[in-house]
Amino acid sequence: MYYGLSLLLLLDCIIPFVLAYFYEGYSHQTMLLSVLGNESSPVHKIYCLWMGILGVGIVWPMIVQACNLKKSLGRYMSLF
């Protein structure tokens, strides 16, 4: 699970550079990343899809960890 999260974070650094190649006139030095997700951007659908995947990929391990913690705490709380 943590390797997948590391991969997502690495891709989060790489994907904007790849998408910028397909956006004529985009400059990493003078424009924000949100310009890639703007509706007038030629890559906005791909960028927005990527943001959704990244969001789920970051939140999912936290949900799994919270469920595992609740299960292990439940065993100890039943002793009292």
Buried (B, 14 or more C-beta within 10 A) or exposed (E): EEEEBEEBEEBBEEBBEEBBEEBEEBEEEEBEBEBBBBEEBEBBEBBBEBBEBBEEBEEBBEEEEEEEEEEEEEEEEEEE
